[in-house]
């Protein structure tokens, strides 16, 4: 894992043809990527580029609103939906507070008043991300793990969260302890990240050797990574890779960064335990419900 050109690109279109041989081939490509990197670029999905661009535009308009307007819909700890102000999270407890703001969308979103277009566009994108990208991808992952195709889909549905993210321009980087988003792994099963073309400053993943490597935005591709739940399910055969967002350098200093992430988490009551198809080694983790695991992670973040 010496450079990022090695992160695989998986064309998902053959999986969507419903041809059994093609589906198995895509599933194996995903398996190899998740065993090796925990990340891959996904192309050939059914979301339209125009819809993605429109949602980015609405996100930018929302984040440009006065703070007092955005703070009318602050994130609820009960639903995890709503606005997260700048420097309200610390994904790495050993670092300074993260230089980002966010708006979380879920099944119980408290939408801002008088922003009907924002709601319509973002809500439709949220639904389409789930049905056109996340659920088919969960089917492919189940096949890759020698499980019934519906295994993961049946265990998801209540915990999909779309996160609109804004990392404001920061012309004076300052302390080396400061990041846009601290080093972390994601909590759930998979994350689908949409980055603007030419996105700046700067997603990085940590290699097995401990080096931090940049992950550029690949035009037309979704960046997919697996989370802790899937690593636990696979008994560490698949890797939930640490990643972070650093401050921009050089010509990118002073430029904002926008991204959108769909977090695909198991339902709260689902037990996360070593799968029967991943028992080549004794189970490394005790069984835990996803809700209990999630609460332990949130306690360290907010």
Wavefront OBJ file of the C-alpha trace (Angstrom):
o trace
v 0.000 0.000 0.000
v 2.570 2.504 -1.156
v 0.444 4.858 -3.211
v -3.161 5.609 -3.842
v -3.289 4.465 -7.443
v -3.515 1.002 -5.896
v -6.927 1.671 -4.337
v -9.205 -0.453 -6.541
v -11.906 0.873 -8.815
v -14.944 -1.414 -8.836
v -17.390 -1.100 -11.728
v -20.752 -1.915 -10.183
v -22.718 -1.985 -13.447
v -22.234 -5.754 -14.043
v -23.750 -6.504 -10.624
v -26.894 -4.608 -11.581
v -27.474 -6.810 -14.662
v -28.604 -9.667 -12.369
v -26.317 -12.084 -14.226
v -25.140 -14.553 -11.520
v -21.591 -14.873 -12.851
v -21.211 -11.101 -13.210
v -22.539 -10.547 -9.698
v -20.048 -13.006 -8.231
v -17.177 -11.330 -10.077
v -18.075 -7.908 -8.676
v -18.525 -9.401 -5.200
v -15.034 -10.885 -5.334
v -13.540 -7.558 -6.431
v -15.175 -5.896 -3.442
v -13.930 -8.634 -1.122
v -10.341 -8.250 -2.290
v -10.488 -4.471 -1.900
v -11.902 -4.708 1.623
v -9.371 -7.315 2.709
v -6.497 -5.216 1.380
v -7.441 -1.563 1.857
v -10.887 -1.235 3.389
v -11.514 1.383 0.673
v -12.478 1.290 -2.989
v -13.843 3.609 -5.660
v -17.278 2.639 -6.988
v -18.397 3.451 -10.527
v -21.345 2.197 -12.557
v -23.960 3.031 -9.910
v -27.440 4.345 -10.728
v -27.292 7.834 -9.213
v -27.264 10.669 -11.746
v -24.373 13.142 -11.753
v -26.826 16.040 -12.044
v -28.595 14.958 -8.849
v -25.302 14.783 -6.961
v -24.311 18.257 -8.196
v -27.698 19.703 -7.240
v -27.407 18.290 -3.731
v -23.931 19.771 -3.344
v -25.352 23.145 -4.411
v -28.115 22.953 -1.800
v -25.599 21.961 0.869
v -23.438 24.974 0.057
v -26.456 27.277 0.268
v -27.378 25.873 3.667
v -23.899 26.242 5.139
v -23.751 29.846 3.872
v -26.731 30.763 6.077
v -26.191 32.791 9.271
v -25.202 30.709 12.279
v -28.383 31.712 14.114
v -30.517 30.154 11.367
v -28.560 26.909 11.284
v -28.597 26.612 15.055
v -32.398 26.487 15.057
v -32.066 22.823 14.052
v -29.166 21.640 16.207
v -28.339 17.924 16.206
v -30.512 15.904 18.560
v -28.628 13.266 20.594
v -31.757 11.106 20.427
v -32.019 11.033 16.624
v -28.483 12.078 15.561
v -30.197 14.388 13.038
v -29.712 18.110 12.639
v -26.990 20.727 12.463
v -23.550 20.214 14.018
v -21.735 23.556 14.480
v -18.103 24.197 13.715
v -15.725 22.565 16.207
v -18.505 20.671 18.017
v -16.972 17.243 17.374
v -13.636 15.637 18.081
v -13.293 12.338 16.232
v -9.847 11.831 17.744
v -9.975 12.626 21.501
v -6.229 13.336 21.473
v -6.604 16.159 18.946
v -8.163 19.619 18.902
v -11.841 19.970 17.981
v -12.533 19.277 14.300
v -12.712 22.222 11.893
v -15.972 21.263 10.222
v -19.718 21.763 10.390
v -22.341 19.258 9.290
v -26.018 18.605 8.744
v -27.202 15.069 9.488
v -30.187 13.620 7.645
v -32.022 10.507 8.807
v -35.481 9.087 9.283
v -36.392 11.720 11.916
v -34.800 14.870 10.534
v -35.810 18.239 11.971
v -35.652 20.301 8.783
v -35.039 24.062 8.747
v -38.179 26.125 8.225
v -38.592 28.097 4.988
v -36.011 25.965 3.139
v -38.377 23.737 1.212
v -36.125 23.270 -1.817
v -33.229 22.279 0.432
v -35.441 19.696 2.092
v -36.861 18.306 -1.148
v -33.507 17.969 -2.901
v -31.586 16.547 0.047
v -34.375 14.210 1.157
v -34.710 12.769 -2.363
v -30.941 12.303 -2.599
v -30.940 10.556 0.779
v -33.625 8.121 -0.364
v -31.994 7.495 -3.734
v -28.581 6.902 -2.151
v -30.132 4.162 -0.068
v -32.187 2.434 -2.746
v -29.916 2.913 -5.765
v -26.482 2.518 -4.175
v -26.350 1.358 -0.551
v -28.809 -1.544 -0.621
v -27.440 -3.097 -3.839
v -23.937 -2.721 -2.411
v -24.975 -4.512 0.781
v -26.260 -7.354 -1.398
v -22.894 -7.588 -3.135
v -21.047 -7.601 0.182
v -23.264 -10.413 1.467
v -22.397 -12.490 -1.605
v -18.710 -11.741 -1.075
v -19.032 -13.169 2.447
v -20.828 -16.327 1.205
v -24.065 -15.233 2.833
v -27.589 -15.065 1.416
v -27.867 -11.952 -0.721
v -30.522 -10.503 1.595
v -28.542 -11.086 4.820
v -27.260 -7.532 5.314
v -30.246 -5.782 3.750
v -32.486 -7.476 6.325
v -30.294 -6.068 9.107
v -30.315 -2.487 7.814
v -33.060 0.065 7.250
v -33.372 2.166 10.419
v -29.849 3.583 10.587
v -29.003 5.259 7.291
v -27.613 8.757 7.818
v -26.633 11.242 5.139
v -24.119 13.764 6.378
v -23.564 17.022 4.518
v -20.119 18.307 5.456
v -18.449 21.699 5.161
v -14.823 22.278 6.078
v -14.460 26.091 6.025
v -11.492 27.871 4.534
v -8.662 28.067 7.043
v -5.909 30.356 5.740
v -3.729 29.993 8.847
v -3.218 26.273 9.581
v -1.540 26.987 12.922
v -0.894 24.074 15.261
v 0.088 20.702 13.830
v -2.454 19.287 16.285
v -5.299 20.836 14.278
v -7.191 18.833 11.635
v -10.397 19.259 9.694
v -11.452 15.815 10.918
v -9.343 13.811 13.326
v -8.134 10.287 12.754
v -10.984 7.815 13.148
v -12.690 4.743 11.827
v -16.360 4.728 10.900
v -18.745 2.993 13.259
v -21.084 1.085 10.997
v -21.080 -1.272 8.025
v -20.127 0.864 5.021
v -19.797 4.555 4.175
v -20.383 6.058 0.734
v -18.466 9.322 0.312
v -19.204 11.855 -2.407
v -16.375 14.323 -2.993
v -16.435 17.299 -5.309
v -14.153 17.017 -8.311
v -10.825 18.517 -7.294
v -11.770 18.449 -3.609
v -9.162 20.088 -1.432
v -7.534 19.460 1.883
v -7.551 16.510 2.004
v -8.820 13.045 2.880
v -6.045 10.680 3.927
v -5.986 7.012 4.910
v -3.427 5.270 7.081
v -1.481 2.433 5.511
v -0.611 -0.760 7.352
v 2.892 0.708 7.697
v 1.482 3.759 9.504
v 1.956 6.250 6.665
v -0.756 8.762 5.813
v -1.658 8.693 2.123
v -3.883 11.182 0.245
v -7.117 9.981 -1.335
v -7.955 12.241 -4.279
v -11.477 12.707 -5.547
v -12.019 10.514 -8.605
v -14.463 12.173 -10.968
v -17.682 10.179 -11.237
v -16.791 7.719 -8.483
v -18.123 7.168 -4.977
v -15.446 6.396 -2.412
v -16.590 3.442 -0.294
v -15.041 2.317 2.970
v -16.046 -0.294 5.489
v -16.681 0.451 9.140
v -16.121 -1.210 12.484
v -19.311 -3.288 12.402
v -18.238 -5.035 9.208
v -14.698 -5.532 10.511
v -16.157 -7.191 13.606
v -18.568 -9.299 11.548
v -15.645 -10.551 9.439
v -13.418 -11.165 12.474
v -10.833 -8.654 11.208
v -10.607 -10.263 7.761
v -11.900 -6.994 6.289
v -10.337 -3.746 7.472
v -11.992 -0.640 8.883
v -9.146 1.656 7.897
v -8.314 4.786 9.937
v -8.726 8.006 7.974
v -8.702 11.749 8.567
v -9.147 15.101 6.805
v -6.138 17.413 6.995
v -5.826 21.138 6.456
v -4.984 22.153 2.876
v -1.495 23.111 1.860
v 0.020 25.196 -0.917
v -2.410 26.647 -3.443
v -5.364 25.029 -1.662
v -4.924 27.114 1.503
v -7.960 29.318 1.958
v -10.340 27.052 0.045
v -13.358 25.334 1.561
v -14.066 21.631 1.197
v -17.507 20.070 0.811
v -18.399 16.403 0.883
v -21.425 14.182 1.488
v -21.302 10.843 3.274
v -23.994 8.190 3.548
v -23.406 6.084 6.652
v -24.979 2.635 6.403
v -25.267 1.301 9.936
v -26.999 -1.850 11.215
v -30.342 -1.572 12.968
v -29.929 -0.825 16.700
v -30.864 -4.290 17.974
v -28.707 -6.204 15.479
v -26.005 -8.299 17.110
v -22.502 -7.764 15.772
v -20.659 -11.050 16.207
v -18.276 -13.139 14.125
v -20.116 -14.522 11.091
v -20.267 -18.282 10.612
v -18.505 -17.807 7.260
v -15.587 -15.947 8.920
v -14.585 -18.404 11.641
v -11.125 -19.327 10.370
v -9.821 -17.957 13.675
v -11.442 -17.799 17.130
v -13.738 -14.747 17.443
v -11.721 -11.646 18.316
v -14.625 -9.626 19.735
v -17.475 -10.395 22.125
v -20.971 -10.055 20.644
v -22.488 -6.592 21.031
v -25.625 -4.916 19.748
v -24.925 -2.109 17.344
v -26.761 0.354 19.590
v -24.455 -0.382 22.523
v -21.370 -0.113 20.344
v -22.566 3.152 18.811
v -23.260 4.768 22.178
v -19.750 3.966 23.348
v -18.313 5.704 20.267
v -20.597 8.753 20.467
v -19.584 9.285 24.093
v -16.003 9.866 22.964
v -16.929 12.119 20.009
v -19.252 14.797 21.472
l 1 2 3 4 5 6 7 8 9 10 11 12 13 14 15 16 17 18 19 20 21 22 23 24 25 26 27 28 29 30 31 32 33 34 35 36 37 38 39 40 41 42 43 44 45 46 47 48 49 50 51 52 53 54 55 56 57 58 59 60 61 62 63 64 65 66 67 68 69 70 71 72 73 74 75 76 77 78 79 80 81 82 83 84 85 86 87 88 89 90 91 92 93 94 95 96 97 98 99 100 101 102 103 104 105 106 107 108 109 110 111 112 113 114 115 116 117 118 119 120 121 122 123 124 125 126 127 128 129 130 131 132 133 134 135 136 137 138 139 140 141 142 143 144 145 146 147 148 149 150 151 152 153 154 155 156 157 158 159 160 161 162 163 164 165 166 167 168 169 170 171 172 173 174 175 176 177 178 179 180 181 182 183 184 185 186 187 188 189 190 191 192 193 194 195 196 197 198 199 200 201 202 203 204 205 206 207 208 209 210 211 212 213 214 215 216 217 218 219 220 221 222 223 224 225 226 227 228 229 230 231 232 233 234 235 236 237 238 239 240 241 242 243 244 245 246 247 248 249 250 251 252 253 254 255 256 257 258 259 260 261 262 263 264 265 266 267 268 269 270 271 272 273 274 275 276 277 278 279 280 281 282 283 284 285 286 287 288 289 290 291 292 293 294 295 296 297 298 299 300 301 302
